Amino acid sequence: MKKQSYSFPSVYEATGTNLSFVSKDLMNGLQLYDEQEQSYIIGNLALNEGVSPNKLINSSPYELDYQLLLQAGLLIANHDNNRPLAITTGFPFSTYQVYKDIAKETILKLKNIDYNPGTFTNQEKISLKTNIQQVEILPEMIGNIIGLRVGQAQATGNFFVVSLGYGTCEAVLSTENGIVHRTASSINGMQYAVDLFMRSLAQKYYLGLKTEKQLDVSFRNDYIILDRQKINIVDLRRRILERYYIDIISNGLRRSFTDSDFERADRIYLTGGGALFPELIEMFEKEFKQIAKIEVVKNPLTLTSEGYSLNSIMLTDGDESTAIGLDIGNANTVLTQYEKEVSTHETHKHESHETHKHEKVVLHETHKEEKHEKVVEEEPVKKVVEDVVANEKVTIEKIVKTEEPIHKVILKKEIIDEDKEEKEISNFKKTVEEEEDSTDDYIQKLLKIENKENKENYEPDFS
């Protein structure tokens, strides 16, 4: 089966209109409804048809925007194949512990998705039934690490991972046994830079009613149109990104990574949307050129989702057809799933029927960096995982099944002292329990003696 990732902007806006024939496919025509029949346009459709599309940063599963983006991702996964699903998704370290249980419950309770296919066909509102079998919630960085170690990159040894996300920038040191808990950190993401960009422009130009999300799209280009003027932003963006790196990223990494960490690892993998900015990559290379090699992953926009999908395959014992990974990010929402390959003959036959062509949804990449999101053919994933396990390099189980307070992954060598302390506490509790049991036996014996002597209504005082 082929692995494929789909991505759309994480924005939405309420609307009172059922849109018709405004897009060429589902990816560009997402319009969903809530229980009160209120309709919302999502992703590219919100950017094209909306007035003020937006999204909260690191939103809770209770929030409307999270629920809409979740439904949009599952709709794409189920639209052409209403199959049982094993879903893996996640949150940043900073919110993972707070939201993981709520998110799992929210996903399992989702039974129907109401949407409008009329945005690209002549059909009316449809209610799609979901079939969600399994759900796993992971820290986002664990998704990245699974994607690096078990996915196409087949990364081995010790390395650092820095995820330059929109809402959160995260960093951690990964080893073949897991991550080093001490190095895991979350700091301000690319939103910080976009906010600086917005304030800098506002000093010279009228921004109208542009939202932060709309300006984020412009920030990735070399120019922006304001008041009917084409304004070059290349120099401004460089200055802003340099300031963001020095003030936020560099300081954050100094707190997380020590000199001894760089003695153990000499590679830094960059992922996330920020990894597509050459200005930031240059700053990383300048700071770490003597001690670590900087490598931008081949698929920075989809790596997390791909890692999630690999975890889902593990949940299904290797059944790729039901496994999906859903990364509900602050800038983009990314779905990764596995699809059957279509023969050339079937493809031509499909294209020759115009009516069927309109009913069949072809999901298109929408980002400027779409080359990172195209299909990548791999060996069967189950075989890849089995080979990795056989070589004793890394297993998904080691990465995702060790419970710890902040996330499920911890480097065993780093917590020997903690394990020892836990054992001592456990032994102490056991000793206390045994002493309590012994005391109880003693009391029972005394009571029996007293009863034999017929001392009625006598209650021993052991105070």
Residue pairs with C-beta under 8 A, 6 or more apart in sequence:
1 320
1 321
1 338
1 339
1 340
1 341
2 338
2 339
2 340
2 341
2 375
2 377
3 306
3 309
3 336
3 337
3 338
3 375
3 376
3 377
3 378
3 381
4 336
4 337
4 338
4 339
4 375
5 299
5 301
5 302
5 305
5 306
5 334
5 335
5 336
5 373
6 27
6 76
6 334
6 335
6 336
6 363
6 365
6 373
7 301
7 302
7 332
7 333
7 334
7 335
7 365
7 366
7 367
7 373
8 27
8 30
8 42
8 43
8 44
8 72
8 332
8 333
8 366
9 43
9 44
9 46
9 47
9 53
9 213
9 217
9 331
9 332
9 333
9 366
10 43
10 55
10 65
10 69
10 328
10 329
10 330
10 331
10 332
10 333
11 42
11 43
11 46
11 47
11 50
11 53
11 54
11 55
11 213
12 40
12 41
12 42
12 43
12 46
12 53
12 54
12 55
12 64
12 65
12 68
12 69
13 40
13 41
13 46
13 50
13 51
13 52
13 53
13 54
14 38
14 39
14 40
15 31
15 39
15 40
15 41
15 49
15 50
16 39
17 39
18 31
18 39
18 116
18 118
18 125
19 29
19 31
19 41
19 45
19 49
19 116
19 118
19 119
20 118
20 119
21 118
21 119
21 120
22 29
22 45
22 48
22 49
22 119
22 120
23 29
23 44
23 45
23 48
23 119
23 120
24 120
24 364
25 120
25 361
25 362
25 363
25 364
26 75
26 76
26 79
26 117
26 120
26 361
26 363
27 43
27 44
27 76
27 361
27 363
27 364
27 366
28 43
28 44
28 45
28 48
28 120
28 364
28 366
29 45
29 116
29 117
29 119
29 120
30 41
30 42
30 43
30 44
30 45
30 72
30 75
30 115
30 119
31 39
31 40
31 41
31 42
31 45
31 115
31 116
31 119
32 39
32 40
32 42
32 68
32 71
32 72
32 75
32 113
32 114
32 115
32 116
33 39
33 40
33 114
33 115
33 116
33 125
34 40
34 64
34 114
39 116
40 46
40 68
41 49
41 50
41 53
42 68
42 69
42 72
43 72
43 333
43 366
44 366
45 119
46 53
47 53
47 213
47 214
47 217
51 209
52 209
52 211
53 211
53 213
53 214
54 211
54 212
54 213
55 65
55 69
55 213
55 330
56 63
56 65
57 166
57 167
57 191
57 330
58 91
58 92
58 94
58 95
58 167
58 168
58 330
59 65
59 66
60 66
60 95
60 98
60 99
60 102
61 67
61 70
61 99
61 102
61 103
61 106
62 102
62 106
66 328
67 106
69 328
69 333
70 89
70 106
70 107
70 110
70 326
70 328
71 110
71 113
71 115
72 333
73 326
73 328
73 333
73 335
74 85
74 87
74 110
74 113
74 130
74 132
74 326
75 113
75 115
75 128
76 335
76 363
77 85
77 324
77 326
77 335
77 337
78 85
78 113
78 128
78 130
78 131
79 128
79 361
80 360
80 361
82 128
82 129
82 131
83 131
83 321
83 322
84 131
84 132
84 133
84 322
85 130
85 131
85 132
85 133
85 134
85 322
85 324
86 133
86 134
86 135
86 136
86 312
86 313
86 315
86 316
86 319
86 322
86 323
86 324
87 107
87 132
87 134
87 135
87 136
87 312
87 324
87 325
87 326
88 135
88 136
88 137
88 138
88 143
88 308
88 309
88 311
88 312
88 315
88 323
88 324
88 325
88 326
89 103
89 107
89 135
89 137
89 138
89 308
89 325
89 326
89 327
89 328
90 96
90 137
90 138
90 139
90 140
90 142
90 143
90 304
90 308
90 327
91 99
91 100
91 103
91 137
91 139
91 140
92 139
92 140
92 141
92 165
92 167
92 168
92 170
92 186
93 139
93 140
93 141
93 170
93 184
93 185
93 186
93 406
93 407
94 168
94 186
96 137
96 138
96 139
96 140
96 406
96 407
97 405
97 406
97 407
99 137
100 137
101 137
103 137
104 135
104 136
104 137
107 132
107 135
108 132
108 135
110 130
110 132
111 129
111 130
112 127
112 128
112 129
112 130
113 127
113 128
113 130
114 125
114 126
114 127
114 128
115 125
115 126
115 128
116 124
116 125
116 126
117 123
117 124
117 125
117 126
118 124
118 125
120 358
120 361
121 358
121 359
122 358
133 322
134 312
134 315
134 316
136 311
136 312
136 315
136 400
138 308
138 311
138 400
138 407
138 408
139 406
139 407
139 408
139 409
140 163
140 165
140 170
140 304
140 327
141 161
141 163
141 170
141 172
141 179
141 184
141 407
142 179
142 307
142 399
142 400
142 407
142 408
142 409
143 303
143 304
143 305
143 306
143 307
143 308
143 311
143 325
143 327
144 161
144 163
144 269
144 271
144 303
144 304
144 307
145 161
145 172
145 174
145 179
145 307
145 399
145 409
146 307
146 308
146 310
146 311
146 396
146 399
146 400
147 153
147 297
147 299
147 303
147 304
147 306
147 307
147 310
148 155
148 159
148 161
148 174
148 269
148 297
148 303
148 307
149 155
149 156
149 174
149 176
149 388
149 393
149 394
149 399
150 307
150 310
150 381
150 384
150 385
150 388
150 394
150 396
151 303
151 306
151 307
151 310
151 378
152 298
152 299
152 376
152 378
153 297
153 298
155 269
156 176
156 393
156 394
157 175
157 176
157 265
157 267
158 173
158 174
158 175
158 176
158 264
158 265
158 267
159 173
159 174
159 265
159 267
159 268
159 269
160 171
160 172
160 173
160 174
160 183
160 257
160 261
160 265
160 267
160 268
160 269
160 292
161 171
161 172
161 174
161 268
161 269
161 271
162 169
162 170
162 171
162 249
162 253
162 268
162 269
162 270
162 271
162 272
162 284
163 169
163 170
163 171
163 271
163 272
163 304
164 189
164 190
164 249
164 270
164 271
164 272
164 273
164 274
164 275
164 280
165 189
165 190
165 272
165 273
165 274
165 329
165 330
165 331
166 189
166 190
166 191
166 194
166 216
166 272
166 273
166 329
166 330
166 331
167 189
167 191
167 329
167 330
167 331
168 186
168 187
168 188
168 189
168 330
169 186
169 187
169 188
169 189
169 190
169 248
169 249
169 252
169 272
169 274
170 184
170 185
170 186
170 187
171 183
171 184
171 185
171 187
171 252
171 253
171 256
171 257
172 179
172 180
172 183
172 184
172 185
172 256
173 179
173 180
173 183
173 257
173 261
173 264
173 265
174 180
175 264
175 265
175 411
175 413
176 393
176 394
177 394
177 398
177 411
177 412
177 413
178 398
178 399
178 402
178 409
178 410
178 411
178 412
179 407
179 409
179 410
179 411
180 261
180 411
180 414
181 404
181 406
181 410
181 411
181 414
181 415
182 414
183 256
183 257
183 261
184 256
184 406
184 407
185 252
185 255
185 256
187 248
187 249
187 252
188 248
189 272
189 274
189 330
190 216
190 244
190 273
190 274
190 331
191 212
191 216
191 330
192 244
192 248
193 219
193 240
193 241
193 243
193 244
194 212
194 215
194 216
194 219
195 212
196 240
196 243
196 244
197 215
197 219
197 233
197 236
197 237
197 240
198 207
198 212
198 215
200 236
200 240
201 207
201 215
201 224
201 226
201 231
201 236
205 226
205 227
205 229
205 231
206 226
206 227
207 215
207 226
208 226
215 224
216 331
218 224
218 233
219 233
219 237
220 276
220 368
221 233
221 368
222 232
222 233
222 234
223 230
223 231
223 232
223 233
224 230
224 231
224 233
225 231
237 277
237 279
238 279
241 277
241 279
241 280
241 283
242 279
242 283
244 280
245 280
245 283
245 284
246 283
249 280
249 283
250 283
250 287
262 291
262 292
265 292
266 291
266 292
266 293
267 292
267 293
267 295
268 284
268 288
268 292
268 293
268 294
268 295
269 295
269 296
269 297
270 280
270 281
270 284
270 294
270 295
270 296
270 297
270 300
271 296
271 297
271 300
271 303
271 304
272 300
272 301
273 300
273 301
273 331
273 332
274 280
275 281
275 296
275 297
275 300
276 300
276 301
276 369
281 294
281 296
284 294
285 294
288 294
297 303
298 372
299 306
299 372
299 373
299 376
300 369
300 372
301 332
301 334
301 367
301 369
301 372
301 373
302 327
302 334
302 336
302 372
302 373
304 325
304 327
304 329
304 334
305 325
305 326
305 327
305 334
305 335
305 336
306 325
306 336
307 325
308 324
308 325
308 326
308 327
308 336
309 323
309 324
309 325
309 336
309 337
309 338
310 325
310 381
310 385
310 396
311 325
311 396
311 400
312 322
312 323
312 324
312 325
313 319
313 320
313 323
313 381
313 382
313 385
314 385
314 396
314 397
314 400
315 323
316 322
316 323
318 380
318 381
318 382
318 385
320 338
320 380
320 381
320 382
321 338
321 340
323 337
323 338
324 335
324 336
324 337
325 335
325 336
325 337
326 333
326 334
326 335
326 336
327 333
327 334
327 335
327 336
332 367
334 373
338 381
342 350
350 356
350 357
350 360
351 357
365 373
365 374
367 373
378 384
385 395
385 396
388 394
388 395
389 395
399 408
399 409
400 408
400 409
401 408
402 408
402 409
402 410
402 412
404 410
443 460
443 462
446 460
447 460
450 458
450 460
